């Protein structure tokens, strides 16, 4: 971790490092949120996330109030729970770990054995993939889809500045 932090300029926000080995079952990221920046509250509907604070301090917005984040904090963020992060005056650096998410694709849904069980299971089959027009909303740092809301400038997951568009 010291090597990752040492090699990246102190004013850089977003994903500083990510696990990228082929065949992995987990995703892990080291994320830095610049001093005073807020990552908007959002819901991760499919994945539990483990967040470990490496450096700095800030606040975690849980929807039921804000909780302090300081170096050494370990937080479990269950799927479906609201979460947002606000960095303190020195910024905030943390590690996230969660089950690997399949990449965005255009086409059919994953095989039944791989598809998550949806709350509406039993209704008509759900189509898979993302429409091609959504590709312009993909964060260049973490690859996740930004919300379809005008004025959004930072990724709600990793805190990186979104491409101008």
Phi, psi and omega per residue, in radians:
X1 nan -0.776 3.116
X2 -0.993 -0.645 3.133
X3 -1.134 -0.741 3.115
X4 -1.056 -0.824 -3.092
X5 -1.208 -0.597 -3.119
X6 -1.221 -0.608 -3.053
X7 -1.424 -0.153 -3.079
X8 -1.942 2.325 3.118
X9 -0.954 2.469 -3.056
X10 -1.081 -0.420 -3.101
X11 -1.613 0.041 -3.140
X12 -1.411 2.270 3.052
X13 -1.855 2.879 3.085
X14 1.805 -2.848 -3.128
X15 -1.297 2.071 3.131
X16 -1.553 -0.462 -3.108
X17 -2.743 2.605 3.019
X18 -2.542 2.568 3.061
X19 -1.193 2.228 -3.018
X20 -2.332 0.174 -3.087
X21 -1.160 2.448 3.086
X22 -1.110 2.562 3.043
X23 1.350 0.085 -3.105
X24 -1.252 2.735 3.071
X25 -1.805 -0.208 -3.111
X26 -2.051 2.710 2.901
X27 -1.979 2.469 3.075
X28 -2.494 2.468 -3.125
X29 -2.419 2.562 2.904
X30 -1.846 2.127 -3.036
X31 -2.109 2.362 3.040
X32 -2.031 2.305 3.043
X33 -1.957 2.145 -3.074
X34 -1.112 2.718 -3.137
X35 -0.883 2.265 3.077
X36 1.369 -0.056 -3.118
X37 -1.514 2.511 3.125
X38 -2.035 2.267 2.992
X39 -1.595 2.070 -3.043
X40 -0.965 2.527 3.085
X41 -1.076 2.422 -3.125
X42 -2.651 2.952 3.114
X43 -2.040 2.290 2.992
X44 -1.690 1.821 -3.004
X45 -1.312 -0.391 -2.967
X46 -1.949 -0.364 -2.970
X47 -2.237 2.399 2.882
X48 -1.289 2.549 3.126
X49 -2.270 2.371 3.014
X50 -1.802 2.215 -3.101
X51 -2.089 2.229 3.108
X52 -2.139 2.139 -3.119
X53 -1.442 2.135 -3.094
X54 -1.616 -0.734 -3.029
X55 -2.689 2.666 3.097
X56 1.425 -2.854 -3.124
X57 -2.694 2.872 3.118
X58 -3.138 -2.767 -3.127
X59 -2.256 2.521 3.027
X60 -1.859 2.122 3.079
X61 -1.595 2.029 -3.103
X62 -1.787 -0.004 -3.045
X63 1.513 -0.313 3.094
X64 -1.982 0.326 -3.104
X65 2.157 2.974 3.141
X66 -1.724 2.501 3.111
X67 -2.144 2.470 -3.117
X68 -1.210 2.514 3.008
X69 -2.083 2.185 3.085
X70 -2.355 2.805 3.130
X71 -0.893 2.300 -3.129
X72 1.722 -0.235 3.102
X73 -1.172 2.433 3.032
X74 -2.163 2.143 -3.048
X75 -2.242 2.320 3.006
X76 -1.681 2.184 3.117
X77 -1.938 1.744 -3.089
X78 -1.180 2.608 3.097
X79 -1.002 2.526 3.142
X80 1.502 -0.158 -3.117
X81 -1.582 2.454 3.075
X82 -1.217 2.416 3.082
X83 -2.640 2.449 3.053
X84 -2.584 2.762 -3.082
X85 -2.304 2.400 3.030
X86 -2.169 2.174 -3.140
X87 -1.413 2.534 3.079
X88 -1.406 -2.950 -3.049
X89 -1.132 -0.359 3.091
X90 -1.761 0.046 -3.062
X91 1.491 -3.107 -3.070
X92 -2.574 2.244 3.087
X93 -2.159 2.269 -3.105
X94 -2.523 2.826 3.079
X95 -1.888 2.357 2.994
X96 -2.038 2.514 3.104
X97 -2.389 2.313 3.086
X98 -2.743 2.927 3.094
X99 -1.024 2.514 -3.119
X100 -1.142 2.376 3.125
X101 -1.735 2.411 3.083
X102 -1.156 2.626 3.137
X103 -1.182 2.834 3.067
X104 -1.125 2.485 3.104
X105 -2.599 2.832 3.044
X106 -1.945 2.075 -3.119
X107 2.588 -2.703 -3.020
X108 -1.331 2.945 3.119
X109 -1.251 2.781 3.079
X110 -1.121 2.830 3.098
X111 -0.987 2.643 -3.060
X112 -0.945 -0.639 -3.127
X113 -1.161 -0.433 -3.105
X114 -1.693 -0.344 -3.037
X115 -1.264 2.368 3.075
X116 -1.193 2.627 3.101
X117 -1.371 2.100 -3.100
X118 -1.588 2.684 3.102
X119 -1.029 -0.450 -3.122
X120 -1.707 0.372 3.119
X121 -0.980 2.471 -3.101
X122 1.789 -0.398 3.042
X123 -1.398 -3.003 3.140
X124 -0.957 2.590 3.133
X125 -1.008 2.521 3.139
X126 -1.608 2.474 3.078
X127 -1.435 2.602 -3.124
X128 -1.833 3.050 3.099
X129 1.422 3.007 3.138
X130 -2.051 2.516 3.090
X131 -1.108 2.552 -3.102
X132 -1.025 -0.536 -3.096
X133 -1.190 -0.221 3.134
X134 -1.467 -0.233 -3.030
X135 -1.079 -0.463 3.101
X136 -1.240 -0.190 3.125
X137 -1.760 0.192 -3.129
X138 -1.457 2.224 3.116
X139 -1.118 2.288 -3.123
X140 -1.280 -0.323 -3.140
X141 -1.492 -0.878 -3.026
X142 -1.961 -0.172 3.085
X143 1.418 0.107 -3.134
X144 -1.561 2.764 -3.093
X145 -1.432 2.206 3.088
X146 -1.367 2.636 3.133
X147 -1.122 2.697 3.134
X148 -1.506 1.197 -3.105
X149 -2.356 2.232 3.133
X150 -1.189 2.619 3.112
X151 1.564 -0.126 3.112
X152 -1.264 2.142 -3.111
X153 -1.969 -0.303 -3.100
X154 -2.238 2.566 3.100
X155 -1.133 2.315 3.135
X156 -1.272 -0.195 -3.138
X157 -1.766 -0.821 -3.046
X158 -1.929 -0.211 3.113
X159 1.499 -0.010 -3.133
X160 -1.215 2.609 3.055
X161 -1.165 2.307 3.112
X162 -1.370 2.665 3.130
X163 -1.119 2.503 3.091
X164 -1.201 2.409 -3.125
X165 -2.864 nan nan
